[in-house]
Amino acid sequence: MPNQVKLKIDGEYVEAKAGESVLDAARAAGKFIPSLCHVKGLTPVGACRLCMVEVAGIPRPMPACTTTVQDGMVISTVSEKLTRYRQMIMQLLLSERNHVCAVCVSNGSCELQDMASKLGVTHSEFPYRYPRLPVDASHPRFVLDHNRCILCTRCVRVCAEVEGANTWNIMSRGVTSMLAADLNGNWGDSETCTMCGKCVEACPTGALAVKGKAVEEMTKNTDAVSRLATARGGTQQ
């Protein structure tokens, strides 16, 4: 099996490492593909579906983060259909829970907010659900606001794959899915949490935050999480 494969992305021939994801190959070639669940070094899961691309010969869009490059593959990262899909997905994310930026600690430092702006989404065409979800402030250092969570599972993966604590998981199914610590107990009562804060740094929204931080103080460093994950033998996808 060759170490390099050749493919065409948006009409440009590029080379990529065999086994590399389409997302990493495209980004290495300077192509913009949106994503909210992907963190380099963590296992890709295709949770947010924003990275959908068109692959010649396949009738449906494919998630770039979980699709492996193949020799001779022809990929489109930009099209009217993809733009519409991505905007629709972003609107669904915004309408599913209470993403009110004005009263969020991560306002101005939120990947969801930034991505909505990049995709030109200023409102949702779908009805807002506005569920009243709990806020877990039982932890001595951190707080979990389920109302801000987009179920990207970054926190779940970094806790399991980098810290090795396996504190977090997703419980239930569909629209009732929620982040759960241990066996759905209070985060502050967790016997597995090491208080490392990696889950907070990995979170793209204000769902996980440091207690006592005000707006503009609650900045996160996902790049540091990525470097640590890669250094510890992550998937490097």
C-alpha positions as CSV (number, residue, x, y, z in Angstrom):
1,M,0.0,0.0,0.0
2,P,1.5,3.3,-1.0
3,N,2.3,5.9,1.6
4,Q,0.8,8.7,-0.5
5,V,-2.4,8.9,-2.5
6,K,-3.4,11.4,-5.1
7,L,-6.9,13.0,-5.2
8,K,-8.6,16.0,-6.5
9,I,-10.2,18.5,-4.1
10,D,-12.2,21.4,-5.6
11,G,-10.5,20.9,-9.0
12,E,-7.0,20.9,-7.5
13,Y,-4.8,17.8,-7.4
14,V,-3.3,17.2,-4.0
15,E,-1.4,14.4,-2.3
16,A,-2.3,13.0,1.1
17,K,-1.1,10.3,3.4
18,A,-2.7,6.9,3.0
19,G,-5.2,6.4,5.8
20,E,-5.7,10.2,6.4
21,S,-9.1,11.6,6.6
22,V,-10.6,13.8,3.9
23,L,-10.9,16.6,6.4
24,D,-7.2,16.6,7.3
25,A,-6.2,16.3,3.6
26,A,-8.4,19.2,2.6
27,R,-7.3,21.4,5.4
28,A,-3.6,20.6,4.7
29,A,-4.4,21.8,1.1
30,G,-5.8,25.1,2.5
31,K,-9.5,24.2,2.0
32,F,-12.0,25.4,4.6
33,I,-14.4,22.7,5.9
34,P,-16.5,23.6,8.9
35,S,-16.6,21.3,11.9
36,L,-17.5,21.5,15.6
37,C,-16.9,18.0,16.8
38,H,-13.5,17.4,15.4
39,V,-10.3,17.8,17.5
40,K,-7.0,16.6,16.0
41,G,-5.7,13.7,18.0
42,L,-9.1,12.5,19.2
43,T,-11.1,9.7,17.5
44,P,-13.3,11.2,14.8
45,V,-17.0,10.5,15.3
46,G,-18.9,12.7,12.7
47,A,-21.3,14.0,15.4
48,C,-21.9,17.5,14.1
49,R,-22.2,16.7,10.4
50,L,-21.0,20.1,9.4
51,C,-18.0,18.7,7.5
52,M,-20.1,17.0,4.8
53,V,-18.5,17.0,1.4
54,E,-19.5,15.7,-2.0
55,V,-17.5,12.7,-3.4
56,A,-17.8,11.8,-7.0
57,G,-19.6,8.5,-7.5
58,I,-21.4,8.6,-4.1
59,P,-24.9,9.9,-4.3
60,R,-25.0,11.4,-0.8
61,P,-22.7,13.8,1.1
62,M,-20.1,12.2,3.2
63,P,-18.6,13.4,6.6
64,A,-15.0,14.5,5.8
65,C,-13.7,13.7,9.3
66,T,-14.6,9.9,9.1
67,T,-14.1,9.4,5.4
68,T,-10.6,8.1,4.5
69,V,-8.8,9.4,1.4
70,Q,-8.6,7.0,-1.6
71,D,-6.4,7.2,-4.7
72,G,-8.2,9.0,-7.5
73,M,-11.0,10.4,-5.3
74,V,-12.7,13.5,-6.5
75,I,-14.1,15.8,-3.8
76,S,-16.0,19.0,-3.7
77,T,-15.9,21.0,-0.4
78,V,-17.9,23.9,-1.8
79,S,-21.3,23.8,-3.6
80,E,-24.7,25.4,-3.3
81,K,-26.1,22.1,-1.9
82,L,-23.3,21.8,0.7
83,T,-23.8,25.5,1.8
84,R,-27.5,24.9,2.3
85,Y,-26.9,21.6,4.2
86,R,-24.4,23.3,6.5
87,Q,-26.6,26.2,7.2
88,M,-29.5,23.9,7.9
89,I,-27.4,21.9,10.3
90,M,-26.3,25.0,12.1
91,Q,-29.8,26.3,12.4
92,L,-30.9,22.9,13.9
93,L,-28.0,23.1,16.4
94,L,-29.1,26.6,17.4
95,S,-32.8,25.8,17.7
96,E,-32.3,22.6,19.7
97,R,-31.3,24.2,23.0
98,N,-31.0,27.6,24.6
99,H,-28.0,29.2,22.8
100,V,-28.6,32.8,23.8
101,C,-25.2,34.4,23.4
102,A,-26.0,37.5,25.3
103,V,-26.3,35.6,28.6
104,C,-23.6,33.0,28.0
105,V,-20.2,33.1,29.7
106,S,-18.5,32.1,26.4
107,N,-20.0,34.9,24.4
108,G,-17.2,36.1,22.1
109,S,-15.1,33.0,22.6
110,C,-17.5,30.3,21.3
111,E,-16.9,28.1,18.4
112,L,-20.6,27.6,17.7
113,Q,-21.0,31.4,17.6
114,D,-18.0,31.8,15.3
115,M,-19.1,29.0,13.0
116,A,-22.6,30.4,12.7
117,S,-21.1,33.7,11.6
118,K,-18.8,32.0,9.1
119,L,-21.7,30.1,7.5
120,G,-23.8,33.2,7.4
121,V,-26.4,32.0,9.8
122,T,-28.1,34.8,11.8
123,H,-31.3,33.1,12.8
124,S,-33.1,29.7,12.6
125,E,-35.9,28.8,10.2
126,F,-36.9,26.1,12.6
127,P,-38.9,26.6,15.8
128,Y,-36.8,27.0,18.9
129,R,-37.4,24.2,21.4
130,Y,-36.2,26.1,24.5
131,P,-36.0,23.1,26.8
132,R,-35.4,23.9,30.5
133,L,-32.4,21.7,31.2
134,P,-30.5,21.6,34.5
135,V,-27.3,23.3,35.4
136,D,-24.8,21.1,37.4
137,A,-22.8,23.4,39.7
138,S,-21.9,20.7,42.2
139,H,-18.2,20.5,41.1
140,P,-15.8,22.6,43.1
141,R,-14.0,24.1,40.1
142,F,-16.3,23.7,37.0
143,V,-19.9,24.0,36.0
144,L,-22.0,22.1,33.4
145,D,-24.9,23.9,31.7
146,H,-26.8,21.3,29.6
147,N,-28.6,24.2,27.9
148,R,-25.4,25.1,26.0
149,C,-24.4,21.5,25.1
150,I,-24.4,20.5,21.4
151,L,-23.5,16.9,22.1
152,C,-20.3,17.0,20.1
153,T,-18.7,14.5,22.5
154,R,-15.4,16.3,22.6
155,C,-15.4,16.1,26.4
156,V,-16.3,12.4,26.4
157,R,-13.4,11.6,24.1
158,V,-10.7,13.7,25.7
159,C,-11.6,12.4,29.1
160,A,-11.4,8.8,27.9
161,E,-8.6,9.0,25.4
162,V,-6.2,11.5,26.9
163,E,-7.0,11.6,30.6
164,G,-8.1,8.0,30.8
165,A,-10.8,8.8,33.5
166,N,-13.9,7.9,31.4
167,T,-16.0,10.2,33.6
168,W,-18.3,11.4,30.7
169,N,-20.7,9.7,28.5
170,I,-24.0,10.4,26.6
171,M,-27.2,9.0,28.0
172,S,-30.6,8.5,26.4
173,R,-31.3,8.9,22.7
174,G,-32.3,11.5,20.1
175,V,-33.5,14.9,21.4
176,T,-33.4,13.6,25.0
177,S,-29.7,12.9,24.9
178,M,-27.6,14.5,27.6
179,L,-24.1,14.5,28.9
180,A,-23.8,12.4,32.0
181,A,-21.0,12.0,34.6
182,D,-20.4,8.5,35.8
183,L,-23.8,6.8,36.3
184,N,-25.7,10.1,35.8
185,G,-24.8,11.5,39.2
186,N,-23.7,15.0,40.1
187,W,-20.4,15.9,38.6
188,G,-19.2,17.0,42.0
189,D,-19.9,13.5,43.4
190,S,-17.9,11.8,40.7
191,E,-15.2,9.4,41.9
192,T,-13.5,9.2,38.5
193,C,-13.1,12.9,37.7
194,T,-9.5,14.0,38.2
195,M,-10.3,17.8,38.0
196,C,-7.9,18.1,35.2
197,G,-10.1,20.5,33.2
198,K,-9.4,18.9,29.8
199,C,-13.1,18.5,29.1
200,V,-13.6,22.2,29.7
201,E,-10.8,23.2,27.4
202,A,-12.2,20.9,24.7
203,C,-15.8,22.1,24.9
204,P,-16.6,24.4,21.9
205,T,-19.4,26.2,23.7
206,G,-20.3,27.5,27.2
207,A,-21.6,24.1,28.3
208,L,-18.5,23.4,30.3
209,A,-17.0,26.4,32.0
210,V,-14.7,27.4,34.9
211,K,-16.5,28.8,38.0
212,G,-16.0,32.4,38.6
213,K,-15.1,33.3,35.1
214,A,-16.9,36.3,33.5
215,V,-17.6,36.9,29.8
216,E,-14.4,37.3,27.8
217,E,-12.5,35.6,30.7
218,M,-13.8,32.2,29.7
219,T,-11.5,31.5,26.8
220,K,-10.5,28.0,25.9
221,N,-7.4,26.4,24.3
222,T,-8.4,23.5,22.2
223,D,-5.1,23.6,20.4
224,A,-3.4,22.6,23.6
225,V,-5.7,19.6,24.0
226,S,-5.0,18.6,20.4
227,R,-1.2,18.8,21.0
228,L,-1.5,16.7,24.1
229,A,-3.8,14.1,22.5
230,T,-1.3,13.8,19.5
231,A,1.7,13.6,21.8
232,R,0.0,10.8,23.8
233,G,-0.5,8.7,20.7
234,G,-3.9,9.8,19.6
235,T,-5.6,8.9,16.3
236,Q,-4.2,12.0,14.7
237,Q,-7.3,12.3,12.5
